[in-house]
Amino acid sequence: MTVETIPVSRDLQSERRAAAEAWRQELTARGILCVNLISSPGAGKTSLLQATARHWSAGIPGSNPGPRMAVLVGDIATDRDAQRLAPLVPVRQLTTGGACHLELPLVKTGFQQLTSRELENAQFLFVENVGNLVCPASHDLGEHLRVVVLSVTEGDDKPGKYPKAFRTSDACVINKIDLLPYVPFSMEAVTADAHLVKGDLPVFPVSAFQGDGVAEWCQFLQQQRALRCCRP
């Protein structure tokens, strides 16, 4: 059997990391915190974004409305989630046509489709990744924060079963806590499991449906923006 050696002179992973870092710096310069949401299908990424938008749009009585946000929604097919978000925030659909995760070029294309008016005073860009706890954990989209969303209906053993998704994330949202009385899910067990994977991972129990925990989640986001990319 003949063996042929093919030299590889390009480090594609290094190029991708550099592109992601350049994009992150560009968003930082604009004062925009980019948040990459990953989860299994149906964990509630879209409902969490709806709750976040509603919380901020309400603002504080007697003050200006809350932070401005835009959303890029990734899906294999359909724009159903984008339609749900469109009445609340500027949104663009990113359809992968079968790919199980988003990649940076598609994210940048979606961002460039947002108008200057839609991005006026924008402080947050949310990227709702394709529902999948495996592939999205391996792709840097130039985000400042990666947040893994887990619903109580999925079981409390997911951090141990999908460790990379939790190890590479900066926070974990446990969604649908209003269903805790009806499902076998332990907040103590899932938190302990998550902290075995990443000891300092912040965990936010949330009911996007009822609004519980949304204020604490939004406060965390604002604190992270102040730390990572707030305008002087």
N, C-alpha and C positions, 0 to 999 in steps of 0.2 A: 504494500500500500504506500502510495506517495503522500508525504506530509509536506504541506506548504505553510510556511510561516509568514504571516501578514503583520508588518509593523504598524502599530497604532500611534500616531503622533499627536493626537488631540485628546485632551482630558475633558470629555463632554460634561461630566458631573461638575468639574471645576468651573466650566463656562456657565452652566446653569446656576450654580451658587453665586457667581459674580453678577449675573443678570438679575437674580432675585435681590441681591444686596443693593444694586444700583436702583432698582425700582422702589425698594424700601426707603432708601435715602431721598428719592424724589418725593415720595409721599410725606416723609418727615418734614422736608423743606416746605411743603404746602400746609403743614399742621394737621395732616389727616392720619388718624390711627387706623390701620387696616387690621381687621379681625377675620380670620379664616375659621369658619364653623364646620366641624366634621362630626359625623354621627352615622349610625345605621339608618336605613330608610324608616321614616315614621317616628323618629325620636322626638320631633317637634322643633326642628330648626326654624321653619317658617313661622310657626306660632310664637316662638321666642322672639323673633324679629318683629312680629306684629306687636307683641306686648311691649317690647323695647321702644318702638316708634310711638306707641300710644302714651307710654309713660313720659317720654321726653316732650311730645307735642303738648301735653297738658301743662308742662312747666310748673312753676310755683306761683300760687295766687299773688297777684300784684307784681310779678316779675315778667321778664321776657320768656318766650317759649324756650324749650330745652335745646340741646345740641342738634345740629343738622346732620343727617345721615343719608347715605345712599347704599344701595344693595345690588350686588351682582349674583344672580341665581344660577347655579349649575344644575343641569338635569340631562339625563340621557335622551329624553324625548319630552315633548309638551312644554308649555309655558304656564302651567297651572299655578305653581307657587308664585311666579312673578305677577300673575293676575291678582292673587290675594294681597300682595304687597303694594301694588300700584296705587291704590287709593290713599296710601299712607306716606310713601317715600318715593324718591326717584329710583327706578329699578331698571335693569337690563337683563335679558335672558342670555345665558351661555349654554347652548345645546351642544353636547359632545358627540351626538350621533352614535353612541355605543361605548365610548371610552368611560372607564370606571372612576375617573378622577379629573379634576381640572389641572391645566398647566398654565404657566405664566403668560405665554403669548396670547392665549384666549382671554385671560383676565385683563390684560392690558388693552386688548381690542374692545372689550366691553366697557372699560373705564373711559376710553377715548370717545365712545358713543354718547356718554353723558354730556349734556350741554353745560356751558359756562354758568348759565343761570341755575341749573340743577346743582352745580357744585359750589355755588356762591356760599361762602362761610361754612362749607362742609367741614366737619370735624371727625367723622367716622365713615369708613368704607367697610361694609360687611361683605364677605364672600361666602355665600352658602354653597358649600362643596356638594358633590354628588354623594348620595347616601351610601356609605361604605366605610368600614372601620379599618380597612387594610391599606389600599393603595394611596389614599390622600395623605396618610401619615408619612409618606416618603417623598413628598413633593413640596418644596418651598415656593410659595406664591408671592413672596415679597411681603408677607404679613408681619406685623409687629407682634400680634398675639395669635396663637392657635388655641382654639377652645373646643374640647370634645363635649358633645351633648349626649347624655344617656337618659332614657326614659325608664321609669320604674316598671313598665310592662315588659322590659327586655330581660330582667333578672339582675341580681346584684353581683354576678360573677364576671362581668365583662372586662374590668380592668386587668384581671389575671389572664383572661383568654385573648385579649387584644392589647398586650402591654405596650407595643410601640405607639399606638394611638394615644395612650395616656402619658407615656414617657416623653413624647415630643410635644405635648400640649402645655400651655401656660395656665390653664384653668379647666375645671370640669363643672358643667351644669347638669344637675340631676332634675330632669323635667317631669311633669305630670304627677307631682307629689299629692295632688288632690285624689289620686287613685290609690294611695298607700293602704287605705283600709280594705281594699278589695283584691290586692295582689300579694303574693309572698315575696316581699322585698324588704331588706333590712338596710336602713341608712347607715347604721354602724358598720355592717359588714362591707358595704360597697366603699365606704370611706377608708376603712382599714385596708382593703384590697388595693385601692388606688394609691394609698400612701406606701404600700409595699413596693409599688412600681416607681413612684416618684414621691419622696417623703414630704416635699413642701408644696404639693399641688393644691391650690385653693379649690374648695368644693362649694358650690352654690345650689342649695335645694330651691327649686322654683316650680310654681304652677303658672305656666303661661296663660292657661285658661282662666284661672281665678285672679291672677295678679300677685299671688304670694311670692315673696322673694325677689320680685322684679326690681324694686328700688335698690336693694343691696347689689344686685347684678349691675345695674346702671351706674351706681356709685363706684364700683370696682373699675368699670370701663373708663370713667372720667378720671379716676386716679391714675390709671395706666397711661392715658393720653398725656396727663400732666408730667409723668415721669419720662415718657419716651419721645414725645414729639410736639409738645405744646409750643405754640408760637411765643416768642419773647414778649 
